[in-house]
Amino acid sequence: MIIRLYTGNDGQSHFEDLDTPSGEVEHVKLKAGADLTFRRSADGNFSDWHNAPRRQYLFILSGAMEIGLGDGRKRSLGPGDILMAEDLTGRGHTTLAVGDRVTVSVPLPD
């Protein structure tokens, strides 16, 4: 499953569950010149309210992350989970590293 994180008309971030591609081979168009970014976050590392820096896929390789929304809801993502981050405006979200987290992000076209 892919979890989409986006800004709603209310200016708040929301979750939407998306199915992973079901075909034998699926291609996703990437931003021209896109680079992979690997990031390590120590257990307990907390990022207060912020927006995604760009439209991107975020793949959790190890550890876990907890994403918090303005309405109090939280989602935990672990190894193998995919986040499509699109909440570029509004209040944004919080993130908490659970365990030593390693992620890789891939920018998407605007």
JOBEL-V904698 format. One record per helix or strand of 2 or more residues. SS is the DSSP state (A for helix, B for strand). FROM is the first residue (numbers start at 1). TO is the last residue. If there is no record, write none. Layout:
ss={SS:SS}
from={FROM:FROM}
to={TO:TO}
This chain:
ss={B:B:B:B:B:B:B:B}
from={2:13:36:46:56:74:82:93}
to={7:18:41:50:68:78:86:108}
